[in-house]
Amino acid sequence: MDFYSYSSPGAKADELRNEQAFRDYAECGFNAIFLTAKNGYNGEGWEGSNSKKCFELANTVGIEKVILDDYRIIDLVRNVELIGADCKFSSLEELEEFVKNCMSDYAHEKSLFGLRICDEPNLPQLKQCGLVYRAV
């Protein structure tokens, strides 16, 4: 069973983004880390990102699963319609290419366990959630 907190315990704070904090998470039983807030990713460049640092820390202490917030992908679900005339994308293929490009920075990470698609989805967002999920 996977055990993680909704928002990585303390991993939002700069001073707790270190090996000892991540070791503490692992020692208390966390086997997954959910990267959100300051540790989510927004395409700012993978090499210097908080996300990459957290992936490395998790790997160092033996946490093998990381769930990532990619805000560029989360933002897609906020649109009323994603595909069609006057929409962000003209085709499903265009949406899929956008998602593929977003994920290209971190898709190679061996501990990538998943992405959050939407926070607290509601009925009008379900169609977009499905489209984005399929693209991922």
C-alpha positions as CSV (number, residue, x, y, z in Angstrom):
1,M,0.0,0.0,0.0
2,D,1.3,3.5,-0.8
3,F,1.6,5.9,2.1
4,Y,2.1,9.6,1.5
5,S,0.6,12.8,2.8
6,Y,-1.5,15.1,0.6
7,S,1.2,17.6,0.6
8,S,4.6,16.1,1.3
9,P,5.3,16.6,5.0
10,G,7.3,19.7,5.2
11,A,8.6,19.4,1.6
12,K,6.9,22.7,0.8
13,A,9.4,24.6,3.0
14,D,12.8,25.4,1.6
15,E,14.5,24.5,4.9
16,L,13.0,21.0,4.9
17,R,14.1,20.1,1.3
18,N,17.1,18.2,2.5
19,E,18.3,14.7,2.9
20,Q,17.6,14.4,6.6
21,A,13.9,15.5,6.2
22,F,13.4,13.0,3.4
23,R,15.2,10.3,5.5
24,D,12.7,11.1,8.3
25,Y,9.8,10.6,5.9
26,A,11.1,7.2,4.8
27,E,11.8,6.1,8.3
28,C,8.3,6.8,9.5
29,G,6.9,4.8,6.6
30,F,6.3,7.1,3.7
31,N,7.0,5.2,0.5
32,A,5.8,8.0,-1.8
33,I,6.2,11.7,-2.0
34,F,3.7,14.1,-3.5
35,L,5.4,17.2,-4.9
36,T,3.2,20.3,-4.9
37,A,3.4,24.0,-3.9
38,K,7.0,25.1,-4.3
39,N,8.1,21.6,-5.4
40,G,5.6,21.3,-8.3
41,Y,6.9,22.0,-11.8
42,N,6.0,24.7,-14.2
43,G,8.6,24.2,-17.0
44,E,11.1,26.5,-15.3
45,G,14.0,24.2,-16.4
46,W,14.3,20.7,-14.9
47,E,18.0,20.8,-13.9
48,G,17.7,23.6,-11.4
49,S,14.1,22.9,-10.2
50,N,12.9,22.0,-6.7
51,S,11.1,19.1,-8.4
52,K,14.3,17.5,-9.6
53,K,16.0,18.1,-6.2
54,C,13.1,16.3,-4.5
55,F,13.3,13.4,-6.9
56,E,17.0,13.1,-6.1
57,L,16.4,13.3,-2.4
58,A,13.6,10.7,-2.6
59,N,15.9,8.3,-4.5
60,T,18.8,8.9,-2.1
61,V,16.7,7.8,0.9
62,G,14.9,4.9,-0.9
63,I,11.5,6.5,-1.5
64,E,10.7,5.0,-4.9
65,K,7.5,6.8,-5.9
66,V,7.1,10.4,-6.6
67,I,3.8,12.1,-7.6
68,L,4.3,15.4,-9.3
69,D,2.2,18.5,-9.9
70,D,3.0,19.9,-13.4
71,Y,1.0,23.1,-13.3
72,R,1.0,23.4,-17.1
73,I,-0.9,20.2,-17.2
74,I,-3.2,21.0,-14.2
75,D,-4.1,24.3,-15.9
76,L,-5.5,22.5,-18.9
77,V,-8.4,21.1,-16.8
78,R,-9.5,24.6,-15.9
79,N,-10.5,25.3,-19.5
80,V,-14.2,24.9,-20.3
81,E,-13.3,23.3,-23.6
82,L,-9.9,22.1,-24.7
83,I,-10.3,21.0,-28.3
84,G,-12.1,22.7,-31.1
85,A,-12.5,26.1,-32.8
86,D,-11.5,28.9,-30.5
87,C,-10.1,26.5,-28.0
88,K,-6.5,26.0,-26.7
89,F,-6.0,23.0,-29.1
90,S,-7.4,22.4,-32.5
91,S,-7.1,18.6,-32.2
92,L,-6.5,15.7,-29.8
93,E,-3.1,15.2,-31.4
94,E,-2.2,18.8,-30.6
95,L,-3.2,18.3,-26.9
96,E,-1.2,15.1,-26.8
97,E,1.9,16.8,-28.2
98,F,1.6,19.6,-25.6
99,V,1.4,17.1,-22.8
100,K,4.3,15.0,-24.2
101,N,6.4,18.2,-24.4
102,C,5.6,19.1,-20.8
103,M,6.5,15.6,-19.6
104,S,9.7,15.3,-21.6
105,D,11.7,17.1,-18.8
106,Y,10.9,14.4,-16.2
107,A,9.4,11.4,-17.9
108,H,12.8,9.6,-17.6
109,E,12.8,9.8,-13.8
110,K,12.7,6.2,-12.6
111,S,10.7,7.1,-9.5
112,L,7.9,9.0,-11.4
113,F,4.8,7.4,-10.1
114,G,2.2,9.7,-11.4
115,L,0.9,13.2,-12.0
116,R,-2.0,15.0,-10.4
117,I,-4.4,16.0,-13.2
118,C,-6.9,18.1,-11.2
119,D,-7.4,19.2,-7.7
120,E,-11.0,18.6,-6.5
121,P,-12.6,18.0,-9.9
122,N,-16.2,18.9,-10.5
123,L,-18.8,17.8,-13.0
124,P,-18.0,20.5,-15.7
125,Q,-14.3,19.4,-15.6
126,L,-14.7,15.7,-16.1
127,K,-14.5,15.8,-19.9
128,Q,-11.2,17.8,-19.7
129,C,-9.9,15.5,-17.0
130,G,-10.5,12.5,-19.2
131,L,-8.8,14.1,-22.2
132,V,-5.8,15.1,-20.2
133,Y,-5.6,11.7,-18.5
134,R,-5.6,10.0,-21.9
135,A,-2.9,12.4,-23.1
136,V,-0.7,11.6,-20.1
